[in-house]
Every structure is written in structure tokens, then in C-alpha cells.
Amino acid sequence: MPVSLSVMHTFSITDLSPDQTRSETFLGGSVRVISHSGLHPTEGQLIEQLSHLPAPPASLLVAGNRTGAVALAANASYPGCAVTCHVFDIHHARAVLRNLSANGAGPVFLHDAFVAVPCDLPEAALTETAKRPFAPRVACTAQIPEGNYAAALFMATPGTMTGELVLDQIEDIHRHLVVGGVCVIACEAESGPLIKQIRTLFGNVSIISDKRGIFCAKALKTDQATRMRDFSATFPASLTNRETLSLCSLPGVFCHRRPDTGGLALAEVAARELRQGQRVLDMGCGCGLVGILLARAQPDVCVTFIDSHARAMEATRRNLASLGLENHTLLLSDTGTERTGFDLFAGNPPYYSDFKIATLFIDTARSALRPGGRCMLVAKSTRRLEETLRGRFGNVEVLSRRGYGVVQSVVR
């Protein structure tokens, strides 16, 4: 049943002044979105496909969307529909929550029960779903939240999602769709290989749009899948002259399927400074490689693992459980932590985004470490790290390991 075109819904997903924004209309003019520079073409495609769903869905899943524009359009087009917007990274969850709240949607926030989340999330977003049954849900979880979805809209972006993660999420979507449910996938890539995978899973697929390097496909779930693939991976990791541990990872987690060499270098240098009973902060933990190696080297240390990606938290949880490591904290955060009193900070930050993420790591270390605490960061090229750490801590030392530089400073 097509979306009603009788009412114009306008959504703004930017704080910029009108002369710095771009306005676009969709669904025959019934939806207008004001954004910084226009929606991604795959995002616009999914909004257009709302009018082609076979019936008003009772429940709708939106996956891969980072602005919330698709969820806003769906929430307005089908007021009685329970909309769930799923993302993996809490930084993207913040953007979706902010945009839904700013446009009056009043979202509910969901996260995995085994993680803590920052206390600065909007209070309204933490209200229980049961109290607001038709409020859109924003889920930052390792897997799609349990539910029987009548339809799913998936924005697959290979430039920011690995091929394995795209396929893993498509299988997860299939698992949660009701029989007869529809999945619409928009992607900016060569359609052949992905379409083949979708057809293998769903048994049918039709291309409903294919232009300008963007294709949109629709698949119908006709039956439950008899066999689902496991995209997780295990690999060995160890400190020098220590026991070898078997760690697992998941698609979407940094350095999936192998231990990161920089992380091993960082863990080996940090282990030399680790003392009994100390508190360790492992930021950007990925699958937990560094913190777990340190916790195994000193069983009575307490590690706080931080990452912004829900799948990193899930991989870390699995590894802690399989090794019998207890009394450690998992924090899903893109803003560091307000907790203090740590003895050792270990981090292997990404160095893109004009060094902003690396600066967040350094600022977190400076505020979280106790006097005498030690900050350790690893990089291939250390010049900028050295300059920044010297400015924050007043001292810096570089140790070479495995072709990397471990740059450390001490809180005086």
C-alpha cells in the first residue's frame, strides 16, 4: 500500500543555517529532508522504497543508516509501525538519536546488556520501550534486536563496511524477518556478487533500481534458512615467552581474523610496566587483544575495555568468557570515560580524521590516569604523537617494537 502523499513531512538533520543546507524531496514530494550536503544516494533510494512495500508493515527494521533520515520517513509514513533503527557504532547511534529527537520522534535507545554506556546520552532515549510502544527504537547492538520484522531496509556501504560484514548482516536480517517479509537493500557497488549472495539466501531477488552506480534490490523471505554461516574467526596471540591464547573476532571489528601487530607490540611493552593489582584502561580495544594479554599476564589486574563498536564489545565479551577472565568492565563509548584512577592507559587509535580520534585517546588518558600513571600509544610513525604527548604530559619516551613505536608518557 503506497504511502499517503497528502501531508508534507519536513525533517532537518543539520544544525547549519538555511543558506548552508540542502533541501531534497522524496516520495512524490511528501517527505522533505534538510541536510548539510544532501543524503547519500543509497539513503534516498531507501526512502523512495517506502512507498513500494507490499503493505503497511507492523514492524520495520532500518539497518546501516547513520543519520536516521530513513527511520524518520518511515515513522511519519507509517505511524502505527514499530520502527527499529540498528547501527553498530555508538557515534552513529548518537547522530540518529539526536536527529530523531530534534524532529519530535522521541526515540528509545537499546544496547547490549553486558556493556555500560556514557551517561550523557539523552535521558528521553533511555525510557523503557514498554511505556512508549510506538516510539522508534535506536539499537546499538552486536546483532539486530530480537523481533519479528515484517520488512527491512538495509543501507549497505562497502566503502565503510567490509564485504563479510555486509553478508553477515544480510543473514542476520533474514533470520529476524517473518516468513513473507520483504528486505530492500541499497548498495553502491557492483551488484553481481552481492546479488548472487542474496539470491542464495533468499531464493529470489529482483532489481528495482540500478543507476549511477547505485542499485536497489528487493528480496522476499519464503522460508526459514536451514543453514546460516558463521563469520567469526579465531587466531592465536601471545606475549613473548608466555602461553598462547586463542582469541575470536567478528566482521566489523578492527583486524578481523588476525592479531594486530601494533597491538602485540603495545601489549609486550606495557606488560613490562604492569604491576599486581593495577587498573588498566584499554581504549579502542577491538576484540580485547591488548587488555586480555595484560590481564592474563597479571591475573589480579582490573581492565576497563572501551570501544565505540558494539561488535568489538561482543568479541571482547566472548574472549573474556572463554578464558575465564572475570571482574572486568566493558564500556561502549565514543567519548572516552569519566572514570579516573587508572595506573596504565593502552591505546592503538586510528590516525585519520585529522588526528581527532587520536587526540581523544590522549585527552582521555590525561584525565583518567592517576599521578604516576603511564600512557602508552602505538603507531608506525610517531612524530605527531610525540609532539602531542609532550604537550599534554610534559615528557615522552619512544620504545621500538615489531617495527612500531610505542610512545609513552607519565603523569607527573
Buried (B, 14 or more C-beta within 10 A) or exposed (E): EEBEEEEEBEBBBBEEEEEEBEEBEBBEEBBBBBBEEBBBBBBBBBBBBBBBBEEBBBBBBBBBBBBBBBBBBBBBBBEEBBBBBBBBBBBBBBBBBBBBBBBEBBBBBBBBEBBBBBEEBBEBBEBEBEEBEEBBBBBBBBBBBEBEBBBBBBBBBBEEBBBBBBBBBBBBBBBBBBEEBBBBBBBBBEBEEBBEBBEEBBEEBEEBBEEEEBBBBBBBBEEEBEEEEEBBBEBEBBBEEBEEBEBBBBBBBBBBBEBBBBBBBBBBBBBEBBEEEBBBBBBBBBBBBBBBBBBBBBEEBBBBBBBBBBBBBBBBBBBBEBBEBEEBBBBBBBBBBEBEEBBBBBBBBEBEEEBEBBBBBBEBBBBBBEEEBBBBBBBEEBEBBBEBBEEBBEEBEBBEBBEBBBBBBBBE
